[in-house]
Amino acid sequence: MKRKLLMLISLFACCVAFAQEKPFTVPAVENWRAGKGELPWNRITDISYNNELLQSQASYLAGFLGDIPVRFGKGGAVALQLSKDKKLGAEGYRLTITSKGVSIQAQTQQGILWGIQTLQQLFEQGKPLACGTITDTPAYAIRGMILDVGRKYVPLSYLYSLVDLLSYYKMNTLQIHLNDNGSYNYFNNDWNETYAAFRMESELFPELTAQDGFYTKKGFHDFILYARSMGVEIIPEIDAPAHSLCFSHYRPSLASEEFGADHLNLRNPAVTPFLDSLYSEYLSGPDPVFCCPRMHIGTDEYSNKDKAVVELFRGLVDHLIREVESYGKQAVFWGQLTHAKGDTPVKVENVMMEMWYNGYANPRDMKALGYQMITVPSRLVYIVPEAGYYYNYLNCKNLYENWTPANIAGEIFEERDPQIHGGMFCVWNDITTNGISVGDIHHRIFPAVQVISEKTWRAENDTIGYAAWDTQRKALGEGYTCHQLGDTQMELPSLPSGTVINSRDDAQIGYDYQVEFDITWAKETEGTILLQSPYSRFYLADPVGGWLGFSRDGYLYTFRHKGKPGRTEHICIKGTNRNTALYVNGKLVQDLSIEKRFYTENKSYNYVRTLVFPLHETGRFNSRITHFKAVKQ
């Protein structure tokens, strides 16, 4: 009897162990059925795929598994299989792990890719694969983010990396806010001085294109196609008739005298043809620039002070929706129709509304009208770096514990309501000249992607508490094709001039880091680079004054220190997301921390002086550099 009891206890303990083996991923998998045993990674020696459509997915998978052989057919250690299992839907997948190998089944290429991303996250954790079956489908169809590139230019190379990050966390939507402007009360209350930009190349209106950074038509078109291959839909946004100072700078006759030059004058009959022409440039033809299924027409925050203009506004919104639809695309727009309450009808059927502020669009009223809704509540998911309002970094704990897309700024709907299509977070670059870098933006995006991914795919809280989740999610990284957090560390006995020291051109070390070296100074001309990457340069002698310093994102920063030929010094640079500090021979020379500056006498802002340190290649210098070390702190 005692022997049977011990056997039962042992069996129970074994079952509990299997039940606890649910793999950790972000987002958490929907269903896990444990099996027996485990599969070491070294047994995964090849990949097969049963449909030619899966070739690119198989190649991507091979990339993080060590470039193992890929072949069409069956029987690989990892088998990718398109199936007809309708229960998996458009994005679901089934990942089965046995002691002999892995199979990933899905109805679509996107489902296969999501299964691969789950496998990549398990690979990143380094443990042998526990045998079992994951069946995983998303709670919401739209899961993503909105990035404001209108007020801060973001290079296309970064957007590619961002797509890779989103894909790694099964986020399937990236909205690109292509035009915007600063607030004129930060520019001496002068619209002519106020910063504004339109980021697309335009052949119809060449002078409209921003000169400090823009996307070529071909470049943006190809980017959309790449994103599609990674399971991410790009939604381009051209914002009008507010946030439209770039258009009135280009053509002053379009500006509103009533509400300010960032509003187009809706009484002017030239406004609609102008916008129609712009739409035509990017939406027309058999292979349009915006080769994606949706386009966003903007339409947020237009003044409602004049009832007649409100009716004109509603008429323009309806027209732009139908204009987008005439090119075979779905229209998306900002929720504004409570704020712009009126009699002029605005099309509802098959139109998607982003719900950002309930005072501008009451969620229950919009649901009753029949709009498809995306939840983007400003008080929960808006990031405005170092602005002092909204979030600098999202409150991930609050979102993890309390939010899903069914919560539209306190208006609670049933989970997975068919009219609520998903949720996104936003990064707005309102303060147009505050020194924020692409690296700083990415540092804020990374945790936001993780928590919004969790809450839009999984929706309901998993059994794991926030503290444990927060610890484990950090270890998952960015996926093997994204390196924007700066994962490169190195130690070199000497740093040679004019040499590639890391083959990745985006090699850099991110916050918090320490870079140090010994230098015997020789004469250096102004503009002498120590190290560089596509995103930044660190100077031994900056181009203006010959100081130690760095540049990135169009900004130049200098330290109060110059090298003197013949002198030997120990240089140390410490960087965080708040500051960049220079030490010479162990003594702090200067700490470039966040600085309070003023646009006008009464308008201050935070000026950011950070650096994600470049580690791709050295410049041409004469000084002798030894004992080079770059480490995370």
Buried (B, 14 or more C-beta within 10 A) or exposed (E): EEEEEEEEEEEEEEEEEBEEBBBBBBBBBBEBEBBEEBBEEEEBEBBBBBBEEBBEBBEBBBEBBEEBEBEEEEEBBBBBBBBEBEEBBEBBBBBBBBEEBBBBBBBBBBBBBBBBBBBBBBBBBEEBBBBBBBBBBBBBBBBBBBBBBBBBBBBBBBBBBBBBBBBBBBBBBBBBBBBBBBBBEBBEEEBEEBBBBBBBBBEEBEEBBBEEBBBEBEBBBBBBEBBBBBBBBBBBBBBBBBBBBBBBBBBEEBBBEEBBBBBBBBEEEEBBEBBBEBBBBBBEEEEBBBBBEBBBBBBBBBBBEBEEBBBBBBBBBBBBBEBBBEBEBBBBBBBBBBBBEBEBEBBBEEBBBBBBBBEBBBBEBBBEBEBBBBBBBBEBBBBBBBBEEBBBBBBBEEBBEEBBBBBBBEBEBEBBBEBBBBBBBBBBBBBBBBBBBBBBBBBBBBBBBBBBBBBBBBBEBBEBEBEEBBEBBEEBBBBBBBBBBBBBEBEBEEBEBEEEBBEEBBBBBBBEBBBBBBBBBBEBEEBBBBBBBEBBBBBBBBBEEBBBBBBBBEBBBBBEBBBEEEEEBBBBBBBBBBBBBBBBEEEEBBBBBBEEEEBEEEBEBBBBBBBBBBBBBBBEBEBBBEBBEBEEE
